[in-house]
Amino acid sequence: MRVPARPFLSRLRLIREDRGTTLVEFALLAPVLILLIAGGIELGRLALIKSTLETTTSSAARAILVDLEVSEDDRDRALRKMITDGIRPLGGIADDAVQVETKVYRSFGESYPESFSDLNGNGQYDGPNGTFGGEPFDDRNRNGRFDLAVQREGKLGGAGDVVSYQVRLPVQLLFGFLARDWGMSDGIVLQSEIVLRNEPVKTSRRTR
C-alpha cells in the first residue's frame, strides 16, 4: 500500500520545525546561562578576596601591636608585608596594589568625630556662616573648632595609643563583559578597616 505523499512530507516538516525550535531556544537561553554562571563565579571570587583581606588585616594589625620595642617604621613595613603575603595566594593581584592607611589617636573616644547638635537635621555639622555662629558641639580637645577626630602624629603610635587600620585593594574583574555591564571597567576597590589599641607598655617583647 502506498503512503500518501502529502502526510509524509507534513510529518518531515514538523520534525524539522521542532529541531529548529530547540536550536532557537538554546541560542536565546545560552547568553543568560553564561551570564548567570560568570556572575556567580565573579561574586564568589570577590567575596573570597574581601573575606581574606579582612582576616589578613586583622591578623597583621594584632601581630604588630604587641611588640612596641621595634621602631615604628619597621612595624609599618612588617604590617604591609604581612597583608601582601596574606592575599598573594589568591593570585592575579599585584604586590604593590595594597594601599594601607593608618591613623593614630590617644584613645578610642578620640577616634570618632566630636558630637554636635544637628539643629537643621541635615546629618552633618554646619560651621559658622555669616550671622550664624555654627551648631553647638563638644569641643573635646578645647581647640575651638569642630574636629572629625583628634588624630595624633605618627604611623602606628606608641604604648596605649589607638590605631585605625584601613586597607584598600583594587581588584580587576575576571570577565570583561561583566566589568562593562556592571560599570566596573576600572575594577572595584575592596576595603577592610579595624581599630585596635596598642599594648599599654612598651616593654612587651615576649622572651622564652
BATOR-201839 format. One line per 3 residues: number of its first residue (from 0); for each residue x, z, y of C-alpha. Coordinates in steps of 0.02 Angstrom, whole numbers, plus 32768, in hexadecimal, padded with zeros to 4 digits. Example, Ala and Ser with C-alpha at 12.3 -4.5 7.8 and 13.67 -1.06 7.14 Angstrom:
2
0) 8267 8186 7F1F  82AC 8165 7FCB
END
This chain:
208
0) 8000 8000 8000  8048 7FD0 80A7  8053 8053 812F
3) 800B 801A 81D4  8095 7FF6 824F  8044 804B 82E6
6) 8033 80FD 829F  80E3 80F5 8259  812C 80C0 8300
9) 80C7 8147 8357  8113 81CD 82E7  81C2 818D 830C
12) 819D 8192 83C6  8161 8248 83BB  8200 827B 835F
15) 826C 822A 83E2  820A 827C 846E  821C 8329 841E
18) 82D7 8315 840F  82E2 82DC 84C2  827F 8374 84FB
21) 82FA 83E9 84A3  838C 8399 84FA  8336 83A5 85A3
24) 830C 845D 8587  83BF 8483 8555  8401 8428 85EF
27) 838F 8491 865D  83B4 8538 860A  846F 8524 85EE
30) 84A1 8542 86A5  8435 85DE 86AB  8482 8622 860B
33) 8532 85FC 8649  850B 8653 86EE  84C9 86EE 8695
36) 855D 86F8 861F  85DE 86DB 86A8  8586 8757 871B
39) 8584 87DC 8694  863D 87C5 8671  8667 87CB 872B
42) 8600 8867 874F  8647 88BE 86B6  86F9 8894 86EC
45) 86DC 88D4 879D  868F 8975 8759  8727 898F 86E9
48) 87A1 8973 8779  873D 89E8 87E9  8739 8A71 8766
51) 87F3 8A5E 8740  881D 8A61 87FA  87BD 8B03 8815
54) 8809 8B57 877D  88B9 8B1F 87AB  88A6 8B56 8860
57) 886A 8C02 882C  88F5 8C19 87AC  897E 8BDE 8823
60) 8940 8C4C 88B3  8938 8CE6 8844  89E4 8CC3 87FD
63) 8A3C 8CC3 88A6  89E5 8D54 88FC  8A38 8DDA 8890
66) 8AEF 8DAF 88AB  8B09 8DCB 8964  8BC5 8DE1 8957
69) 8BD3 8D24 894E  8BDA 8CCD 89F7  8B3C 8C83 8A3F
72) 8B81 8BD1 8A37  8BB1 8BE4 8981  8B05 8C2A 8956
75) 8AB5 8B98 89B2  8B1B 8B19 894F  8AF2 8B73 88AD
78) 8A39 8B71 88D8  8A37 8AB5 88F7  8A9C 8A91 885A
81) 8A28 8AF9 87EB  898E 8AA0 882F  89DE 89F5 8819
84) 8A19 8A1E 8768  896B 8A5E 873D  8911 89BB 8768
87) 8999 8943 872C  8959 893E 8677  88B7 88EF 86B6
90) 8918 8850 86DC  8902 87CF 8765  8927 884C 87F1
93) 89C4 883E 885A  8A31 88D9 886A  8A2E 88CF 8928
96) 896F 88BF 892F  8950 897B 892F  8930 89C2 89DD
99) 8944 8A7E 89EC  8913 8AE1 8A87  8928 8B9D 8A95
102) 88EE 8C14 8B1D  8923 8CC9 8B2E  88B5 8D57 8B6D
105) 88CF 8E11 8B82  8834 8E3E 8B1E  879E 8DF2 8AC7
108) 8735 8E1D 8B5F  87A1 8DB1 8BCE  879A 8D1B 8B58
111) 86EB 8CEB 8B92  86A7 8CC5 8C41  8678 8D4F 8CBA
114) 85BF 8D77 8CB8  8554 8D41 8D4C  84A1 8D42 8D89
117) 8457 8C94 8D75  83E4 8C9A 8E0D  83A9 8BE5 8E02
120) 83A3 8BDD 8D44  8412 8B43 8D33  8480 8B91 8CAD
123) 8522 8B8E 8D12  8576 8BF3 8D9A  8559 8BB5 8E4D
126) 85DD 8BEA 8EC9  85D5 8BFB 8F86  8587 8B66 8FDD
129) 855F 8B65 9096  84F8 8BFF 90BF  84E7 8C29 9005
132) 8568 8CAB 8FD4  8568 8C80 8F1C  8514 8CCE 8E87
135) 8544 8D83 8E61  85C2 8D96 8DD3  8627 8E1B 8D7A
138) 86D6 8E0E 8DC6  8735 8E58 8D33  87E3 8E3A 8D77
141) 87B6 8E5F 8E2D  87FB 8DB9 8E6D  8762 8D91 8ED6
144) 8733 8CF1 8E7A  86CF 8CC1 8DE0  873F 8CA2 8D49
147) 870D 8C45 8CAC  8788 8CB5 8C51  881C 8D22 8C84
150) 88AC 8CC2 8C34  895F 8D02 8C2A  89FF 8C9E 8C2B
153) 8A51 8C6D 8B88  8A29 8C0D 8AEA  8A09 8C93 8A67
156) 8A16 8D36 8AC8  8A63 8DDA 8A95  8A2F 8E77 8A3A
159) 8976 8E9B 8A48  894C 8DFA 8AA8  88B6 8D91 8A78
162) 88DA 8CD9 8A56  885F 8C49 8A50  8896 8BBC 89DC
165) 8843 8B13 89F5  8877 8A82 8986  883E 89CD 899D
168) 8859 8945 891E  8830 888E 8946  87F2 8836 88A8
171) 87D1 877D 888B  873F 874B 881E  8764 86F4 8779
174) 86E0 866C 878C  86EF 8600 8827  863A 85C8 8826
177) 85FF 867D 8827  8673 86A6 88B7  8626 8616 8918
180) 8572 8640 88EB  8588 86FA 890D  85E0 86DC 89B2
183) 8683 8728 8971  86FA 8694 8980  877B 870A 89CB
186) 875F 878A 8941  871F 883B 894D  8775 88DC 8983
189) 875B 8970 890D  8776 8A1D 8955  879B 8ACA 8914
192) 87A4 8B69 897B  87C9 8C1F 8953  87ED 8CB8 89BE
195) 8860 8D3F 8976  88BD 8DD7 89B3  8978 8DEC 8998
198) 89B8 8E84 893C  89BB 8F1A 89B2  8A75 8F3A 899B
201) 8B08 8EC3 89A7  8B6B 8F0B 8915  8AF4 8EC4 8895
204) 8B70 8E67 8826  8B53 8E98 8772  8BEC 8ED5 8712
207) 8C02 8EDC 8657
END
